[in-house]
Amino acid sequence: MIRSTLLLAAALTALPLASAYAQKAGEVTVVLGEDLDLVEPCMATRSNIGRVILQNVNETLTQYDVKGGKGVLPRLAESWTDQGNGTWRFNLRKGVKFSNGTAFDANDVKHSVERMLSDKITCESSRYFGDTKLSLNVVDDNTIDVTATPPQPILPLLMSIVTIVPAETPLAFVRDPIGTGPYKLTQWNQGQNITLEARSDYWGQAPAVKKATYVFRSDPAVAAAMVTKGEADLAPSISAADATDAKSDISYLNSETLYLRIDSAVAPINDKRVREALNLAIDRGAFIGSLLPKGTVEAAAIVPPTTLGWNPNVKPFPFDPERAKKLLAAAKADGVPVDTKLYLIGRSNLFPGVVEVVEAIQQQLQDVGFNVEVQMLEVAQIEQIYSKPFKEGRPPQMLVVQHDNSRGDPVFSMFFKYDSKGRQSGISDPKADELIAKATAATGPERAKLWSDLIAYVHDDVVADVLLFHMVNFARVGKRIAFTPTIATNSQLELADITFK
């Protein structure tokens, strides 16, 4: 009762603020559940940043087609050819300008790639390239050669995550991103709102939306209510409980996989039996249709089933609390400190209902004998413990996080999640490293088989993490607009996809 009263009070407090965003012709208001801590283009692969600026403010050379299934499409590069020996030649679009009025050319591409990979700035996009080294040669203003060492057969696909910035952009995070996209950032009041306005000199087709204001509401019920009242046009992520209007609410399988990233270097999680017990203790099926919406899929891999190399023979761990207890008892008998407190750390506002999901996981783990404490952190705090270098003397941690891969190939996941050198890897396993290296360099059926073998190995043999669910989202779409969510909407929300009725 107290919780319900508090939620109602929060909703009533927030709604008058929302009325300031009156809807005008050509303008939209989008309600997001998670604030932006940065607007840095090279961090746009992080979902809270990418859903605002990726392809809206800052574009990429190529773009993966998540709507039509046509693979890699041109964006700032009109075409590309394999020159052999790991070199790809990209032919750039002419007549493109940045939002500051300067012309786009090959030197901007060279700087953007080298900036992303520089050790003077920690760009999230760089993690997807693993051990691949890139060298760039400007052929002329509209042509650039990119050489990957070792050769990277899907380099054009990888370039779909490299956001392009002007050559004069410093090697430091920026607050005023300059891009070639259809919009420019005109206002950012951190924690309150952010505004994008359409550019009159954009190289491509002019979007229907001329101005977009993003506001942040942590309570999905408030976000849904704002759309219903006409105070906002789109809430791309509301809870299943709030998705009660068949005319405005759309469910969609997104590309996020929810999992527990566990640190296998720290006792007691360094014991495989303990990692198996963690998996067996969770009743995944009990979440679906209750705390998580129907249509949610139990996960056996960190990538969604539409990904190359998907292995149908790998099954999610069953719910078997009795076996989990036996594994813990056997580990304890061998001196493993299974009574050590484990920290279950969630990301606030990661998705609607995340707190309830984390607390339910905690209870199920405690039921088989684990000692678990829950902590909820903001996205910037999570990043400090999610990525390497990990702190010495850290306690055993299990991070409740989501991983997005909407691009169809495991290369966007496997190195930085499972390689010994991977920035967010919780394991160090020579065989996994070898499989990742071979798969990354392979093509055709061999590539698919190697990824399939790796999926099975890290799940069945290593038990690298606690894979939970491939997630389903609900969006509420207002009466004024037409918008259809895609598998990538949670991490990339292109305003150009919104039209007015």
C-alpha positions as CSV (number, residue, x, y, z in Angstrom):
1,M,0.0,0.0,0.0
2,I,2.8,2.4,0.9
3,R,4.6,1.6,-2.4
4,S,1.4,2.2,-4.4
5,T,0.9,5.5,-2.7
6,L,4.4,6.6,-3.4
7,L,4.1,5.7,-7.0
8,L,0.9,7.6,-7.3
9,A,2.5,10.6,-5.7
10,A,5.4,10.5,-8.0
11,A,3.1,10.3,-11.0
12,L,1.0,13.3,-9.9
13,T,4.2,15.2,-9.2
14,A,5.6,14.5,-12.7
15,L,2.5,15.1,-14.8
16,P,2.3,18.9,-14.4
17,L,5.9,19.2,-15.5
18,A,5.1,17.2,-18.6
19,S,2.4,19.7,-19.6
20,A,5.2,22.1,-20.6
21,Y,5.9,19.9,-23.6
22,A,2.8,20.9,-25.6
23,Q,2.8,19.3,-29.0
24,K,3.2,21.5,-32.0
25,A,3.1,20.6,-35.7
26,G,6.3,18.9,-36.7
27,E,7.5,18.4,-33.1
28,V,7.5,15.3,-30.9
29,T,8.2,14.5,-27.3
30,V,9.8,11.2,-26.5
31,V,9.8,9.8,-22.9
32,L,12.8,7.7,-21.9
33,G,13.2,5.8,-18.7
34,E,17.0,6.4,-18.4
35,D,18.9,9.7,-18.5
36,L,22.0,10.3,-20.6
37,D,25.2,10.7,-18.6
38,L,27.1,11.6,-21.9
39,V,26.4,12.7,-25.4
40,E,29.8,11.6,-26.7
41,P,29.4,10.0,-30.2
42,C,32.0,7.2,-29.7
43,M,29.9,6.0,-26.7
44,A,26.7,5.7,-28.9
45,T,26.9,1.9,-28.7
46,R,25.7,2.3,-25.1
47,S,21.9,2.1,-25.3
48,N,21.0,5.2,-23.3
49,I,23.2,7.3,-25.5
50,G,22.6,5.6,-28.8
51,R,18.8,5.8,-28.7
52,V,19.2,9.6,-28.8
53,I,22.2,10.5,-31.0
54,L,23.0,7.4,-33.2
55,Q,22.1,8.2,-36.8
56,N,20.2,11.2,-35.6
57,V,23.2,13.5,-34.8
58,N,26.1,11.3,-35.7
59,E,26.1,8.9,-38.6
60,T,28.2,5.9,-39.6
61,L,29.7,4.8,-42.9
62,T,27.4,1.8,-43.1
63,Q,24.2,0.7,-41.5
64,Y,22.8,-2.7,-40.8
65,D,19.3,-3.2,-42.1
66,V,17.2,-4.3,-39.1
67,K,13.9,-3.6,-40.9
68,G,14.2,-5.1,-44.4
69,G,16.8,-7.9,-43.8
70,K,19.0,-6.5,-46.6
71,G,22.3,-6.8,-44.7
72,V,24.8,-3.9,-44.7
73,L,23.5,-0.7,-46.4
74,P,25.2,2.5,-47.4
75,R,25.1,5.6,-45.2
76,L,28.1,8.0,-45.4
77,A,29.9,5.4,-47.6
78,E,28.1,4.9,-51.0
79,S,30.0,1.7,-51.7
80,W,33.0,-0.4,-50.7
81,T,35.2,-3.1,-52.2
82,D,37.5,-5.7,-50.8
83,Q,41.0,-4.9,-52.1
84,G,42.5,-8.0,-50.6
85,N,45.1,-8.5,-47.8
86,G,42.7,-7.1,-45.2
87,T,42.1,-3.8,-47.0
88,W,38.7,-2.4,-47.8
89,R,38.2,0.7,-49.9
90,F,35.2,2.9,-49.0
91,N,33.9,5.4,-51.5
92,L,32.4,8.3,-49.6
93,R,29.2,10.3,-50.2
94,K,29.9,13.7,-51.7
95,G,28.2,17.0,-50.8
96,V,27.8,16.1,-47.1
97,K,28.2,18.7,-44.4
98,F,28.6,18.6,-40.6
99,S,26.1,20.5,-38.5
100,N,28.8,23.2,-38.0
101,G,28.9,23.8,-41.7
102,T,32.3,22.1,-42.5
103,A,32.5,19.6,-45.4
104,F,32.7,15.9,-44.7
105,D,35.7,14.1,-46.3
106,A,38.0,11.1,-45.8
107,N,40.2,12.9,-43.3
108,D,37.1,13.0,-41.0
109,V,36.7,9.3,-41.3
110,K,40.4,8.7,-40.6
111,H,40.3,10.9,-37.4
112,S,37.0,9.3,-36.2
113,V,38.4,5.8,-36.4
114,E,41.8,6.7,-34.9
115,R,40.0,8.7,-32.1
116,M,37.8,5.7,-31.3
117,L,40.8,3.4,-31.0
118,S,43.1,6.0,-29.1
119,D,44.3,5.1,-25.7
120,K,43.8,8.8,-24.7
121,I,40.0,8.4,-24.7
122,T,37.9,5.4,-23.6
123,C,35.4,4.9,-26.4
124,E,32.9,2.1,-26.0
125,S,32.8,1.4,-29.7
126,S,36.4,0.2,-29.8
127,R,35.6,-2.9,-27.8
128,Y,33.8,-4.4,-30.8
129,F,37.1,-4.6,-32.7
130,G,38.8,-6.9,-30.2
131,D,42.5,-7.5,-31.2
132,T,42.0,-6.2,-34.7
133,K,44.3,-3.3,-35.6
134,L,43.1,-0.7,-38.1
135,S,45.3,1.5,-40.3
136,L,43.8,4.1,-42.6
137,N,45.0,5.6,-45.9
138,V,43.3,8.6,-47.4
139,V,43.3,8.1,-51.2
140,D,41.5,11.4,-51.9
141,D,38.8,13.5,-50.3
142,N,36.1,10.9,-51.1
143,T,38.0,7.7,-50.9
144,I,39.7,5.9,-48.0
145,D,41.3,2.5,-47.5
146,V,40.9,0.7,-44.2
147,T,43.3,-2.2,-43.5
148,A,42.5,-4.6,-40.7
149,T,45.2,-6.8,-39.1
150,P,44.4,-9.6,-39.0
151,P,42.1,-9.4,-42.0
152,Q,38.5,-8.8,-41.0
153,P,36.0,-10.3,-43.6
154,I,33.1,-8.3,-42.2
155,L,34.8,-5.0,-41.9
156,P,31.9,-3.1,-43.7
157,L,29.5,-4.4,-41.0
158,L,31.9,-3.4,-38.2
159,M,32.0,0.1,-39.6
160,S,28.3,0.4,-38.8
161,I,29.2,1.2,-35.2
162,V,31.9,3.9,-35.9
163,T,30.3,7.3,-35.5
164,I,31.8,10.0,-37.7
165,V,32.9,13.3,-36.2
166,P,34.9,16.2,-37.7
167,A,38.7,15.9,-37.9
168,E,39.2,18.7,-35.4
169,T,37.3,16.9,-32.7
170,P,39.6,16.6,-29.6
171,L,40.7,13.4,-27.9
172,A,38.3,14.0,-25.1
173,F,34.6,13.5,-24.5
174,V,32.5,16.3,-25.9
175,R,29.2,17.9,-24.7
176,D,28.2,19.4,-28.1
177,P,28.4,16.5,-30.6
178,I,28.9,17.6,-34.2
179,G,27.7,15.2,-36.8
180,T,26.5,14.7,-40.4
181,G,23.0,13.5,-39.3
182,P,19.6,15.0,-40.0
183,Y,19.6,16.6,-36.5
184,K,21.7,18.8,-34.4
185,L,21.7,18.9,-30.6
186,T,20.4,22.3,-29.5
187,Q,19.8,21.9,-25.8
188,W,20.8,19.5,-23.0
189,N,19.6,19.9,-19.5
190,Q,21.1,16.9,-17.8
191,G,18.5,14.9,-15.9
192,Q,15.6,16.9,-17.4
193,N,15.5,17.0,-21.2
194,I,17.5,17.1,-24.4
195,T,16.4,18.7,-27.7
196,L,17.3,17.8,-31.3
197,E,16.3,20.1,-34.2
198,A,16.3,19.1,-37.9
199,R,18.9,20.6,-40.1
200,S,18.0,22.4,-43.3
201,D,21.3,21.4,-45.0
202,Y,21.1,17.7,-44.4
203,W,22.4,15.6,-47.3
204,G,19.6,13.1,-47.3
205,Q,15.8,13.2,-47.3
206,A,14.3,15.7,-44.9
207,P,12.6,13.9,-41.9
208,A,9.0,14.6,-41.0
209,V,10.0,15.4,-37.4
210,K,11.5,18.9,-37.2
211,K,12.1,19.0,-33.5
212,A,12.3,16.3,-30.9
213,T,12.4,16.8,-27.1
214,Y,13.4,13.9,-24.9
215,V,12.3,13.9,-21.3
216,F,13.2,11.4,-18.6
217,R,10.8,9.6,-16.3
218,S,12.0,6.6,-14.3
219,D,8.4,5.4,-13.7
220,P,7.1,3.6,-16.8
221,A,3.5,4.3,-15.7
222,V,4.2,8.0,-15.8
223,A,5.7,7.7,-19.3
224,A,2.6,5.7,-20.5
225,A,0.3,8.2,-19.0
226,M,2.0,11.1,-20.7
227,V,1.4,9.6,-24.1
228,T,-2.2,8.9,-23.3
229,K,-2.8,12.5,-22.2
230,G,-1.1,13.8,-25.3
231,E,1.7,15.3,-23.3
232,A,4.2,13.1,-25.2
233,D,4.1,11.2,-28.5
234,L,6.2,8.1,-27.8
235,A,7.3,6.0,-24.8
236,P,9.5,3.3,-26.4
237,S,9.7,1.3,-23.2
238,I,6.8,0.8,-20.9
239,S,6.0,-2.1,-18.6
240,A,3.8,-5.0,-19.6
241,A,1.4,-4.1,-16.8
242,D,1.0,-0.6,-18.3
243,A,0.5,-1.9,-21.9
244,T,-3.3,-2.1,-21.7
245,D,-4.3,-0.2,-24.8
246,A,-4.3,-2.4,-27.9
247,K,-4.6,0.7,-30.1
248,S,-1.5,2.4,-28.9
249,D,0.7,-0.3,-27.3
250,I,3.1,-2.4,-29.4
251,S,5.1,-5.4,-28.2
252,Y,8.4,-6.2,-29.9
253,L,11.3,-8.6,-29.3
254,N,14.3,-6.4,-28.9
255,S,18.0,-7.3,-29.4
256,E,18.8,-7.2,-25.7
257,T,19.8,-10.3,-23.7
258,L,19.5,-10.0,-19.9
259,Y,22.1,-11.9,-18.0
260,L,24.3,-12.0,-14.9
261,R,27.9,-11.2,-15.7
262,I,29.8,-13.1,-13.1
263,D,33.4,-12.6,-12.2
264,S,35.0,-16.1,-12.4
265,A,38.3,-14.8,-11.0
266,V,36.9,-14.2,-7.5
267,A,36.0,-16.9,-5.0
268,P,33.6,-18.6,-4.7
269,I,32.4,-17.9,-8.2
270,N,35.8,-19.2,-9.5
271,D,34.5,-22.7,-8.9
272,K,32.5,-24.1,-11.8
273,R,30.1,-25.9,-9.5
274,V,29.1,-22.6,-7.9
275,R,28.5,-21.1,-11.3
276,E,26.3,-24.1,-12.3
277,A,24.4,-23.7,-9.0
278,L,23.7,-20.1,-9.7
279,N,22.2,-21.1,-13.1
280,L,20.2,-24.0,-11.6
281,A,18.8,-21.9,-8.8
282,I,16.8,-19.5,-11.1
283,D,13.4,-20.4,-12.2
284,R,13.4,-18.6,-15.5
285,G,10.0,-19.7,-16.6
286,A,8.4,-18.2,-13.5
287,F,9.4,-14.7,-14.6
288,I,7.6,-14.9,-18.0
289,G,4.1,-13.7,-17.9
290,S,4.5,-12.3,-14.4
291,L,7.5,-9.9,-13.8
292,L,8.4,-10.1,-17.5
293,P,5.9,-10.0,-20.4
294,K,4.7,-13.0,-22.4
295,G,6.9,-13.5,-25.4
296,T,10.1,-13.1,-23.4
297,V,12.5,-16.0,-24.4
298,E,14.7,-17.9,-22.1
299,A,18.3,-17.4,-23.1
300,A,21.1,-20.0,-23.8
301,A,23.4,-17.5,-25.6
302,I,24.3,-13.8,-25.2
303,V,23.1,-13.2,-28.7
304,P,19.5,-13.4,-30.0
305,P,18.3,-16.4,-32.0
306,T,18.5,-14.4,-35.3
307,T,22.3,-14.3,-35.0
308,L,24.7,-16.1,-37.3
309,G,25.9,-19.4,-35.7
310,W,22.9,-19.7,-33.4
311,N,23.2,-23.2,-31.8
312,P,19.7,-24.8,-31.3
313,N,21.3,-27.7,-29.4
314,V,22.3,-25.4,-26.5
315,K,19.5,-25.3,-24.0
316,P,18.9,-22.9,-21.1
317,F,19.7,-24.4,-17.7
318,P,16.7,-26.1,-16.1
319,F,15.3,-25.0,-12.7
320,D,16.8,-27.6,-10.3
321,P,17.2,-26.2,-6.8
322,E,18.0,-29.6,-5.3
323,R,20.9,-30.1,-7.6
324,A,22.1,-26.5,-7.0
325,K,22.2,-27.3,-3.2
326,K,24.2,-30.5,-3.8
327,L,26.7,-28.6,-5.9
328,L,27.1,-26.0,-3.2
329,A,27.5,-28.7,-0.6
330,A,30.2,-30.5,-2.6
331,A,32.1,-27.3,-3.2
332,K,31.9,-26.4,0.5
333,A,33.3,-29.8,1.4
334,D,36.3,-29.1,-0.8
335,G,37.0,-25.8,1.0
336,V,35.2,-23.4,-1.4
337,P,33.9,-20.4,0.6
338,V,30.3,-20.7,-0.6
339,D,29.0,-18.7,2.3
340,T,30.7,-15.6,1.1
341,K,28.4,-12.7,0.5
342,L,27.7,-12.2,-3.2
343,Y,26.7,-8.8,-4.5
344,L,23.9,-8.8,-7.0
345,I,24.2,-5.4,-8.7
346,G,21.5,-4.0,-11.0
347,R,21.3,-1.0,-13.2
348,S,18.6,1.4,-12.2
349,N,15.9,1.9,-14.9
350,L,17.5,-0.7,-17.1
351,F,14.0,-1.8,-18.1
352,P,10.6,-1.5,-16.6
353,G,10.3,-3.6,-13.4
354,V,14.1,-4.2,-13.1
355,V,14.1,-3.8,-9.3
356,E,11.4,-6.4,-8.9
357,V,13.3,-8.8,-11.2
358,V,16.5,-8.3,-9.3
359,E,14.8,-8.9,-6.0
360,A,13.2,-12.1,-7.3
361,I,16.6,-13.4,-8.5
362,Q,18.0,-12.6,-5.0
363,Q,15.3,-14.6,-3.3
364,Q,15.7,-17.6,-5.6
365,L,19.5,-17.7,-5.0
366,Q,19.0,-17.4,-1.3
367,D,16.5,-20.3,-1.4
368,V,19.3,-22.7,-2.4
369,G,21.8,-21.3,0.1
370,F,23.6,-18.4,-1.4
371,N,24.3,-15.3,0.7
372,V,23.2,-12.4,-1.6
373,E,23.0,-8.7,-1.2
374,V,21.3,-6.4,-3.8
375,Q,22.7,-3.1,-4.9
376,M,21.1,-0.8,-7.5
377,L,23.4,1.6,-9.3
378,E,23.1,4.2,-12.1
379,V,24.6,3.6,-15.5
380,A,27.8,5.6,-14.9
381,Q,28.4,3.7,-11.7
382,I,27.8,0.3,-13.3
383,E,30.4,1.1,-16.0
384,Q,33.1,1.6,-13.4
385,I,32.8,-2.1,-12.4
386,Y,31.5,-3.6,-15.6
387,S,34.6,-2.9,-17.7
388,K,38.3,-3.5,-17.2
389,P,40.6,-2.8,-15.5
390,F,38.8,-4.5,-12.6
391,K,39.7,-3.3,-9.1
392,E,42.1,-5.5,-7.0
393,G,40.5,-6.9,-3.9
394,R,37.0,-6.6,-5.3
395,P,34.2,-8.8,-3.7
396,P,32.4,-11.4,-5.7
397,Q,30.0,-9.5,-8.0
398,M,27.1,-10.5,-10.3
399,L,26.0,-7.7,-12.5
400,V,22.4,-7.7,-13.8
401,V,23.0,-6.2,-17.3
402,Q,21.7,-6.4,-20.8
403,H,23.7,-6.9,-24.0
404,D,22.5,-5.6,-27.3
405,N,23.4,-7.3,-30.6
406,S,21.1,-6.3,-33.4
407,R,23.6,-6.7,-36.2
408,G,23.4,-10.4,-37.0
409,D,26.9,-11.5,-36.2
410,P,28.5,-12.6,-32.9
411,V,31.6,-10.6,-33.6
412,F,29.8,-7.7,-31.9
413,S,29.6,-9.7,-28.7
414,M,32.1,-12.5,-28.3
415,F,35.5,-10.8,-27.9
416,F,34.7,-8.2,-25.4
417,K,32.3,-10.5,-23.5
418,Y,34.4,-13.7,-23.4
419,D,38.0,-13.3,-24.6
420,S,40.7,-13.1,-21.9
421,K,41.5,-9.6,-23.1
422,G,37.8,-8.6,-23.5
423,R,36.9,-5.4,-21.8
424,Q,33.8,-6.9,-20.1
425,S,34.9,-10.5,-19.9
426,G,34.5,-12.3,-16.6
427,I,36.5,-15.4,-17.8
428,S,40.0,-16.2,-19.0
429,D,39.9,-19.4,-21.1
430,P,42.5,-20.3,-23.8
431,K,40.1,-22.5,-25.8
432,A,37.5,-19.7,-25.8
433,D,40.2,-17.2,-27.0
434,E,41.2,-19.6,-29.8
435,L,37.6,-20.1,-31.0
436,I,36.9,-16.4,-31.0
437,A,40.1,-15.7,-33.0
438,K,39.3,-18.4,-35.6
439,A,35.6,-17.4,-35.9
440,T,36.4,-13.7,-36.3
441,A,38.7,-14.4,-39.3
442,A,36.5,-17.0,-40.9
443,T,33.8,-16.7,-43.6
444,G,30.8,-18.5,-44.8
445,P,29.7,-21.9,-43.2
446,E,33.0,-22.2,-41.3
447,R,32.3,-18.9,-39.5
448,A,28.8,-20.0,-38.5
449,K,30.1,-23.3,-37.2
450,L,32.9,-21.8,-35.2
451,W,30.5,-19.3,-33.6
452,S,28.1,-22.2,-32.9
453,D,30.9,-24.2,-31.2
454,L,31.8,-21.2,-29.1
455,I,28.2,-20.6,-27.9
456,A,28.1,-24.3,-26.8
457,Y,31.5,-24.1,-25.1
458,V,31.0,-21.0,-23.0
459,H,27.5,-22.2,-21.9
460,D,28.1,-25.9,-21.3
461,D,31.8,-26.3,-20.5
462,V,32.9,-23.0,-19.0
463,V,29.5,-21.8,-17.6
464,A,30.7,-18.3,-18.2
465,D,27.7,-16.4,-16.9
466,V,24.1,-16.7,-16.0
467,L,22.1,-16.2,-19.2
468,L,18.5,-15.3,-18.4
469,F,16.3,-13.8,-21.2
470,H,16.0,-12.4,-24.7
471,M,13.8,-9.4,-23.8
472,V,10.5,-8.1,-25.0
473,N,9.6,-4.4,-24.9
474,F,6.4,-2.5,-25.1
475,A,6.1,0.9,-26.7
476,R,3.2,3.3,-26.4
477,V,2.7,5.3,-29.6
478,G,0.6,8.5,-29.5
479,K,-2.3,9.3,-31.8
480,R,-0.4,12.0,-33.8
481,I,2.4,9.8,-35.1
482,A,3.1,6.6,-37.0
483,F,6.0,4.5,-35.7
484,T,6.9,0.8,-35.7
485,P,9.6,-0.4,-33.2
486,T,12.3,-2.7,-34.5
487,I,14.7,-5.1,-32.8
488,A,17.1,-2.2,-32.5
489,T,14.7,0.4,-31.0
490,N,16.1,0.0,-27.4
491,S,19.5,1.1,-28.6
492,Q,18.9,3.1,-31.7
493,L,15.7,5.2,-32.2
494,E,15.9,7.0,-35.5
495,L,13.6,10.0,-35.6
496,A,13.4,9.7,-39.4
497,D,11.3,6.5,-38.8
498,I,8.6,8.7,-37.2
499,T,5.9,10.2,-39.5
500,F,2.7,12.2,-38.7
501,K,-0.8,11.0,-39.3
